[in-house]
Amino acid sequence: MAQSPDELFEVDSDVPDLDGTVLLHHFDGFMDAGSAGSTLVEHLLEVHEHRVIARFDVDDLIDYRARRPPMTFDTDHWQDYAAPELAVHLVHDAAGTPFLLLTGPEPDRRWEAVVAAVRTLVERWGVRLTVGGHGIPMAVPHTRELSVISHATRPELVAEKAPFSRVQVPGNLSALLELRLGEAGHDALGFAAYVPHYLAQTTYPTAAVGLLEAVTAATGLVLGTDALRETAKRTDAEITRQVAESAEVVQVVEALEQQYDAYAESTQNLLIAEGEPVPSADELGAEFERFLAEQPRD
């Protein structure tokens, strides 16, 4: 018999009062161009004090044969097994304010049960705002200011809207969580950082910086940025060096710069060039699925 939602997790006995706190979330496995969301999670756990206060039972949620966890063989024996973990971390920002971070592999099954379980925790702890973030590939150059769009359960929470109105794309747990929390009357917000499509398969820390700034503005948390900004600065310098070594790539970047600048001076959509028809929702969805198909299963 399948577990009920509140049986999907175990909570520590010494969780403090969290009323009015913020819950950040990111799940590995869905599209995350430039590793924007996962880089942000790694940064937060590296620079801020934290501990796990709740763990999900992933045995009923993960398809191990589709995403085989790594095991280490040493000479003549199995040394360890990197078991997948979907957990809620209690983190403290630079000012000592507590917040929550839910992260781990995106479940392969029982999405509605997982969402219901997260909603149970949101209501148990009195979470005031739930926030997710990831990167999406876009036809933008790395030489221009990075954009971060937002969507939310209430219009008042949206900071920067998407350049397109209606589109159908493959579902993901973060989006379903935002949808269901909104239906239940809870505030939830999501950010997507534009990542140049030619950098979508790499780690692009600048996108993580954009997400971090957006999360800070939306939540009021005091989050350390120096280490991430320094990494982004070094990466941007290396990108500039590599681009300069290829005349073909230089032409691509210059064409994107012209398109971006034209958009900045008008109301043109970044997804189309001047004079071209606006792509349909089906065409956008097909492009989205194509990108997902190119992602490694791990």
ROFI-246765 format. One record per residue (C-alpha): residue in one letter; residue number from 1; y negated, z, x. Coordinates in nm, 2 decimals, always signed. Layout:
// ROFI-246765
 code pos     py     pz     px
    A NUM      Y      Z      X
...
This chain:
// ROFI-246765
 code pos     py     pz     px
    M   1  +0.00  +0.00  +0.00
    A   2  -0.34  -0.09  +0.13
    Q   3  -0.58  +0.19  +0.23
    S   4  -0.88  +0.27  +0.02
    P   5  -1.22  +0.21  +0.18
    D   6  -1.27  +0.58  +0.27
    E   7  -0.93  +0.59  +0.44
    L   8  -1.03  +0.31  +0.68
    F   9  -1.22  +0.54  +0.91
    E  10  -1.22  +0.89  +1.06
    V  11  -1.54  +1.09  +1.11
    D  12  -1.59  +1.36  +1.37
    S  13  -1.63  +1.71  +1.23
    D  14  -1.95  +1.79  +1.42
    V  15  -2.18  +1.51  +1.30
    P  16  -2.54  +1.64  +1.27
    D  17  -2.78  +1.58  +0.98
    L  18  -2.86  +1.21  +0.99
    D  19  -3.07  +1.18  +0.67
    G  20  -3.33  +0.91  +0.71
    T  21  -3.17  +0.75  +1.02
    V  22  -3.13  +0.38  +1.10
    L  23  -2.79  +0.20  +1.13
    L  24  -2.78  -0.10  +1.37
    H  25  -2.47  -0.32  +1.36
    H  26  -2.32  -0.61  +1.55
    F  27  -1.96  -0.75  +1.52
    D  28  -1.80  -0.96  +1.79
    G  29  -1.63  -1.28  +1.68
    F  30  -1.89  -1.45  +1.47
    M  31  -2.15  -1.69  +1.61
    D  32  -2.38  -1.52  +1.87
    A  33  -2.56  -1.80  +2.06
    G  34  -2.67  -1.69  +2.40
    S  35  -2.47  -1.36  +2.35
    A  36  -2.79  -1.23  +2.21
    G  37  -2.65  -0.96  +1.98
    S  38  -2.37  -0.85  +2.22
    T  39  -2.61  -0.83  +2.51
    L  40  -2.84  -0.61  +2.30
    V  41  -2.55  -0.38  +2.21
    E  42  -2.44  -0.35  +2.58
    H  43  -2.80  -0.27  +2.68
    L  44  -2.85  +0.00  +2.41
    L  45  -2.52  +0.18  +2.51
    E  46  -2.60  +0.15  +2.88
    V  47  -2.96  +0.30  +2.87
    H  48  -2.94  +0.55  +2.59
    E  49  -2.73  +0.86  +2.54
    H  50  -2.45  +0.81  +2.29
    R  51  -2.12  +0.92  +2.16
    V  52  -1.87  +0.79  +1.90
    I  53  -1.88  +0.98  +1.57
    A  54  -1.66  +0.75  +1.35
    R  55  -1.37  +0.51  +1.42
    F  56  -1.22  +0.25  +1.20
    D  57  -0.84  +0.20  +1.18
    V  58  -0.83  -0.16  +1.32
    D  59  -0.45  -0.20  +1.29
    D  60  -0.49  -0.32  +0.93
    L  61  -0.80  -0.52  +1.00
    I  62  -0.74  -0.73  +1.32
    D  63  -0.51  -1.03  +1.37
    Y  64  -0.38  -0.95  +1.71
    R  65  -0.20  -1.28  +1.76
    A  66  -0.53  -1.46  +1.70
    R  67  -0.73  -1.24  +1.93
    R  68  -0.48  -1.08  +2.17
    P  69  -0.62  -0.77  +2.34
    P  70  -0.59  -0.78  +2.73
    M  71  -0.33  -0.58  +2.91
    T  72  -0.31  -0.51  +3.28
    F  73  +0.01  -0.56  +3.48
    D  74  +0.02  -0.38  +3.81
    T  75  +0.30  -0.48  +4.06
    D  76  +0.59  -0.35  +3.85
    H  77  +0.46  -0.19  +3.54
    W  78  +0.20  -0.22  +3.26
    Q  79  -0.10  -0.02  +3.36
    D  80  -0.32  -0.02  +3.05
    Y  81  -0.40  -0.18  +2.72
    A  82  -0.76  -0.25  +2.61
    A  83  -0.72  -0.16  +2.25
    P  84  -0.99  -0.30  +2.02
    E  85  -1.23  -0.04  +1.87
    L  86  -1.46  -0.07  +1.57
    A  87  -1.67  +0.24  +1.59
    V  88  -2.00  +0.41  +1.50
    H  89  -2.20  +0.55  +1.79
    L  90  -2.46  +0.82  +1.75
    V  91  -2.74  +0.71  +1.99
    H  92  -3.07  +0.88  +2.08
    D  93  -3.37  +0.67  +2.16
    A  94  -3.62  +0.74  +2.44
    A  95  -3.80  +0.99  +2.22
    G  96  -3.48  +1.17  +2.12
    T  97  -3.47  +1.02  +1.77
    P  98  -3.11  +0.97  +1.66
    F  99  -2.98  +0.63  +1.53
    L 100  -2.64  +0.48  +1.46
    L 101  -2.48  +0.17  +1.61
    L 102  -2.17  +0.02  +1.45
    T 103  -2.01  -0.23  +1.68
    G 104  -1.67  -0.38  +1.76
    P 105  -1.46  -0.69  +1.67
    E 106  -1.53  -0.85  +1.33
    P 107  -1.23  -0.77  +1.12
    D 108  -1.00  -1.07  +1.03
    R 109  -0.92  -0.92  +0.69
    R 110  -1.03  -0.68  +0.42
    W 111  -1.40  -0.75  +0.45
    E 112  -1.48  -0.61  +0.11
    A 113  -1.30  -0.28  +0.20
    V 114  -1.48  -0.26  +0.53
    V 115  -1.82  -0.32  +0.36
    A 116  -1.73  -0.05  +0.10
    A 117  -1.64  +0.19  +0.38
    V 118  -1.97  +0.13  +0.56
    R 119  -2.15  +0.18  +0.24
    T 120  -1.97  +0.51  +0.20
    L 121  -2.10  +0.62  +0.55
    V 122  -2.45  +0.49  +0.47
    E 123  -2.46  +0.71  +0.16
    R 124  -2.29  +1.01  +0.32
    W 125  -2.54  +1.01  +0.61
    G 126  -2.85  +0.91  +0.42
    V 127  -2.92  +0.60  +0.62
    R 128  -3.26  +0.45  +0.52
    L 129  -3.22  +0.11  +0.68
    T 130  -2.93  -0.10  +0.81
    V 131  -3.01  -0.37  +1.07
    G 132  -2.81  -0.65  +1.22
    G 133  -2.89  -0.92  +1.48
    H 134  -2.74  -1.22  +1.66
    G 135  -2.84  -1.55  +1.82
    I 136  -2.84  -1.90  +1.65
    P 137  -2.85  -2.24  +1.83
    M 138  -3.17  -2.43  +1.76
    A 139  -3.34  -2.74  +1.89
    V 140  -3.60  -2.54  +2.08
    P 141  -3.70  -2.55  +2.46
    H 142  -3.66  -2.24  +2.68
    T 143  -4.01  -2.30  +2.80
    R 144  -4.18  -2.20  +2.48
    E 145  -4.21  -1.85  +2.31
    L 146  -3.88  -1.74  +2.16
    S 147  -3.87  -1.71  +1.78
    V 148  -3.68  -1.45  +1.58
    I 149  -3.64  -1.50  +1.20
    S 150  -3.54  -1.24  +0.95
    H 151  -3.38  -1.19  +0.61
    A 152  -3.35  -0.88  +0.40
    T 153  -3.25  -0.72  +0.07
    R 154  -3.62  -0.69  -0.02
    P 155  -3.90  -0.95  +0.05
    E 156  -4.12  -0.67  +0.19
    L 157  -3.88  -0.62  +0.48
    V 158  -3.89  -0.98  +0.60
    A 159  -4.11  -1.04  +0.90
    E 160  -4.06  -1.41  +0.99
    K 161  -3.89  -1.64  +0.74
    A 162  -3.65  -1.92  +0.83
    P 163  -3.79  -2.28  +0.85
    F 164  -3.54  -2.40  +0.59
    S 165  -3.51  -2.28  +0.23
    R 166  -3.15  -2.30  +0.10
    V 167  -2.83  -2.37  +0.31
    Q 168  -2.46  -2.28  +0.28
    V 169  -2.29  -2.17  +0.60
    P 170  -1.96  -2.00  +0.69
    G 171  -1.96  -1.64  +0.59
    N 172  -1.96  -1.34  +0.83
    L 173  -1.92  -0.97  +0.79
    S 174  -2.28  -0.88  +0.89
    A 175  -2.41  -1.11  +0.62
    L 176  -2.17  -0.97  +0.36
    L 177  -2.27  -0.62  +0.45
    E 178  -2.63  -0.70  +0.40
    L 179  -2.56  -0.87  +0.07
    R 180  -2.35  -0.58  -0.07
    L 181  -2.59  -0.31  +0.05
    G 182  -2.87  -0.49  -0.13
    E 183  -2.67  -0.51  -0.45
    A 184  -2.61  -0.14  -0.43
    G 185  -2.99  -0.07  -0.39
    H 186  -2.99  +0.00  -0.01
    D 187  -3.24  -0.15  +0.23
    A 188  -3.07  -0.39  +0.48
    L 189  -3.23  -0.64  +0.73
    G 190  -3.10  -0.91  +0.96
    F 191  -3.25  -1.08  +1.26
    A 192  -3.16  -1.42  +1.42
    A 193  -3.30  -1.52  +1.76
    Y 194  -3.35  -1.89  +1.82
    V 195  -3.15  -1.99  +2.13
    P 196  -3.20  -2.33  +2.29
    H 197  -2.89  -2.52  +2.20
    Y 198  -2.82  -2.62  +2.56
    L 199  -2.80  -2.25  +2.64
    A 200  -2.59  -2.14  +2.34
    Q 201  -2.27  -2.10  +2.54
    T 202  -2.43  -1.89  +2.81
    T 203  -2.57  -1.54  +2.82
    Y 204  -2.94  -1.57  +2.75
    P 205  -3.10  -1.23  +2.79
    T 206  -3.44  -1.35  +2.66
    A 207  -3.29  -1.38  +2.32
    A 208  -3.16  -1.02  +2.34
    V 209  -3.52  -0.91  +2.43
    G 210  -3.65  -1.09  +2.12
    L 211  -3.39  -0.90  +1.90
    L 212  -3.48  -0.57  +2.07
    E 213  -3.85  -0.62  +2.00
    A 214  -3.78  -0.71  +1.64
    V 215  -3.56  -0.41  +1.59
    T 216  -3.82  -0.18  +1.74
    A 217  -4.09  -0.32  +1.52
    A 218  -3.88  -0.28  +1.21
    T 219  -3.74  +0.06  +1.27
    G 220  -4.00  +0.24  +1.49
    L 221  -3.73  +0.34  +1.74
    V 222  -3.84  +0.38  +2.10
    L 223  -3.59  +0.17  +2.29
    G 224  -3.58  +0.11  +2.66
    T 225  -3.66  -0.25  +2.76
    D 226  -3.73  -0.26  +3.13
    A 227  -3.38  -0.33  +3.25
    L 228  -3.32  -0.60  +2.99
    R 229  -3.66  -0.76  +3.06
    E 230  -3.59  -0.77  +3.43
    T 231  -3.25  -0.94  +3.37
    A 232  -3.41  -1.19  +3.14
    K 233  -3.68  -1.27  +3.40
    R 234  -3.41  -1.34  +3.66
    T 235  -3.21  -1.55  +3.42
    D 236  -3.51  -1.75  +3.32
    A 237  -3.60  -1.82  +3.68
    E 238  -3.24  -1.95  +3.74
    I 239  -3.25  -2.17  +3.43
    T 240  -3.58  -2.32  +3.55
    R 241  -3.42  -2.39  +3.89
    Q 242  -3.11  -2.55  +3.75
    V 243  -3.31  -2.76  +3.50
    A 244  -3.53  -2.90  +3.78
    E 245  -3.22  -3.02  +3.96
    S 246  -3.13  -3.26  +3.68
    A 247  -3.36  -3.54  +3.57
    E 248  -3.15  -3.59  +3.25
    V 249  -3.19  -3.22  +3.15
    V 250  -3.56  -3.23  +3.23
    Q 251  -3.60  -3.52  +2.99
    V 252  -3.42  -3.33  +2.72
    V 253  -3.64  -3.03  +2.77
    E 254  -3.96  -3.23  +2.77
    A 255  -3.85  -3.40  +2.44
    L 256  -3.79  -3.06  +2.29
    E 257  -4.13  -2.94  +2.41
    Q 258  -4.30  -3.23  +2.24
    Q 259  -4.11  -3.17  +1.92
    Y 260  -4.19  -2.79  +1.93
    D 261  -4.56  -2.85  +2.00
    A 262  -4.58  -3.10  +1.71
    Y 263  -4.42  -2.83  +1.48
    A 264  -4.67  -2.57  +1.61
    E 265  -4.96  -2.79  +1.51
    S 266  -4.82  -2.89  +1.17
    T 267  -4.57  -2.78  +0.91
    Q 268  -4.28  -2.99  +1.04
    N 269  -3.94  -2.84  +1.04
    L 270  -3.79  -2.78  +1.39
    L 271  -3.46  -2.93  +1.27
    I 272  -3.61  -3.28  +1.22
    A 273  -3.82  -3.53  +1.41
    E 274  -4.13  -3.69  +1.26
    G 275  -4.04  -3.96  +1.00
    E 276  -3.67  -3.85  +0.98
    P 277  -3.52  -3.73  +0.64
    V 278  -3.46  -3.36  +0.59
    P 279  -3.09  -3.28  +0.64
    S 280  -2.90  -3.17  +0.34
    A 281  -2.74  -2.83  +0.31
    D 282  -2.40  -2.99  +0.36
    E 283  -2.51  -3.15  +0.68
    L 284  -2.66  -2.82  +0.81
    G 285  -2.34  -2.64  +0.72
    A 286  -2.13  -2.90  +0.89
    E 287  -2.33  -2.87  +1.21
    F 288  -2.30  -2.49  +1.19
    E 289  -1.92  -2.52  +1.15
    R 290  -1.91  -2.76  +1.45
    F 291  -2.08  -2.50  +1.67
    L 292  -1.84  -2.23  +1.55
    A 293  -1.54  -2.45  +1.63
    E 294  -1.66  -2.49  +1.99
    Q 295  -1.66  -2.11  +2.05
    P 296  -1.37  -1.95  +2.24
    R 297  -1.14  -1.75  +2.03
    D 298  -1.20  -1.44  +2.25
